[in-house]
């Protein structure tokens, strides 16, 4: 993804961060920011499935203080559907209807232990907004094109909050 931006978006500005908490990369285009988080190990997590590592991707625009400034999704290396069959999965979360306050980033990324109730199918303050979707490493175009589209929309000031949530049907999300 980073290489695609470098080769195709001459006006994009990559931000250099250092340190253990630095993102994998962050790039700005106008008021838009695309951030790909650093991969973090997940220790001792095995319910309702195994998650070994987690990261996130986000696109934001504008200034904090607006009602909505972008979206983020979790990227988990896990065996969500078949025990022992690991892969990178994209998923995202939302606040439930009984919370009156909508977050400025929605849907949003979480670490597994932050959304245990949602993963166990228990009604809680957070629920799944984007079901676990396997990232096909041999054909990453759908993932890259979708995020580049959101990044381009954000740069033009046209990125929209999802009209409804969850955005995709949530059926049999877990095994």
Secondary structure, DSSP 4 states (H G I P E B T S, - for coil): -HHHHHHH-TT-EEEP--STT--SEEEEETTEEEEEPPPEE--S--SSS-EEEEEEEEEEES-TTSS--EEEEEEEEE-SSSTT--EEEEEEEEE-TT--PPPSB-SB---GGGSHHHHTT---SEEEEEEEEE--TT-THHHHHHHHHHHHHHHTT-----SSSSSS--SS---
